[in-house]
Amino acid sequence: MTKGAAKRQTAATLMNAHSSRSHSVFCVTVHIKENSCDGEELVKTGKFNLVDLAGSESIGRSGAVDKRAREAGNINQSLLTLGRVITALVDRAPHVPYRESKLTRLLQDSLGGRTKTCIIATVSPALINLEETVSTLDYAHRAKNIMNRPEVNQKLTKRALIKEYTEEIDRLKRDLAACRDKNGIFVAPENYSALNNQLVQQKDSITALEVKVTSLTTELTEISSLFTKTNDELEGCQTQLSDLKAVGLIGFNYSLDLCLSVCAGVCMCVDVWVCVSLWVGVRRVCVCVCVCVCV
């Protein structure tokens, strides 16, 4: 770290007496070796990145000229590329431009990878630096929305680790040969075909999910419409029933009449009449039952 700090470029500008003229990346790779119960050697690898980003710079305010102006342009260009990578990760774009700058390529694992990432944004309380402060906070807020997938480092055998490194070297050699031969788009034809196939599968999956969502949305709309219609009909029937009860068009009455009569002058009869009346709308239904007892 001391050697790296000694090589770090700083210079004085109108805004900062010790302005960073480049980004600083300090990478630590740790290899831990263990022996399994069978005596086989296991390797566990971890990586730690410390990054000090040079701040974006306005050439007009900093007074940078010649070499300092070119340095400021390079800094702003790399920060712009990093911003595009962050935007692509937040928006979940199918392609993330990691390879557009050395900085984003080195930080590929820290941006949307399988690591834990912490960002510290430094701002100024001075009103004259309000624009830079707002820009920095917006930058940090977008970076905060990146979804990483941290994983515990796996213990690999030396043979598996060497195989993984060999495959990675072969892939990089194919990409390098493709760039030299101009027989590909930044990658070898085999890798490009694999990426295209993966992209097609993702598009097919997204299309199927969109069709399913559309179907479920249509079904939900129809059920909601039917429910609303049925509920309106129920409320209308309840209102009509209440109105009919209020005006007395629906009712239930009964009566019990007792009377004495003389049948043909021969015997005395006792008639019991039971009448039930039911109003339905404007119609009346009446049912009468008579029980006659002759003495």
Stockholm file with secondary structure:
# STOCKHOLM 1.0

chainA/1-295         MTKGAAKRQTAATLMNAHSSRSHSVFCVTVHIKENSCDGEELVKTGKFNLVDLAGSESIGRSGAVDKRAREAGNINQSLLTLGRVITALVDRAPHVPYRESKLTRLLQDSLGGRTKTCIIATVSPALINLEETVSTLDYAHRAKNIMNRPEVNQKLTKRALIKEYTEEIDRLKRDLAACRDKNGIFVAPENYSALNNQLVQQKDSITALEVKVTSLTTELTEISSLFTKTNDELEGCQTQLSDLKAVGLIGFNYSLDLCLSVCAGVCMCVDVWVCVSLWVGVRRVCVCVCVCVCV
#=GR chainA/1-295 SS CHHHHHHCCEECCSSCTTEECSCEEEEEEEEEEEECTTSCEEEEEEEEEEEECCCCCCHHHHTCCTHHHHHHHHHHHHHHHHHHHHHHHHTTCSCCCGGGSHHHHHTTTTTTSSSCCCCCCCCCCCGGGHHHHHHHHHHHHHHHTCCCCCCCCCEEEHHHHHHHHHHHHHHHHHHHHHHHHTCSSSSCHHHHHHHHHHHHHHHHHHHHHHHHHHHHHHHHHHHHHHHHHHHHHHHHHHHHHHHHHHHTSSEEEEEEEEEEEEETTTEEEEEEEEEEEEEETTEEEEEEEEEEEEC
#=GC SS_cons         CHHHHHHCCEECCSSCTTEECSCEEEEEEEEEEEECTTSCEEEEEEEEEEEECCCCCCHHHHTCCTHHHHHHHHHHHHHHHHHHHHHHHHTTCSCCCGGGSHHHHHTTTTTTSSSCCCCCCCCCCCGGGHHHHHHHHHHHHHHHTCCCCCCCCCEEEHHHHHHHHHHHHHHHHHHHHHHHHTCSSSSCHHHHHHHHHHHHHHHHHHHHHHHHHHHHHHHHHHHHHHHHHHHHHHHHHHHHHHHHHHHTSSEEEEEEEEEEEEETTTEEEEEEEEEEEEEETTEEEEEEEEEEEEC
//
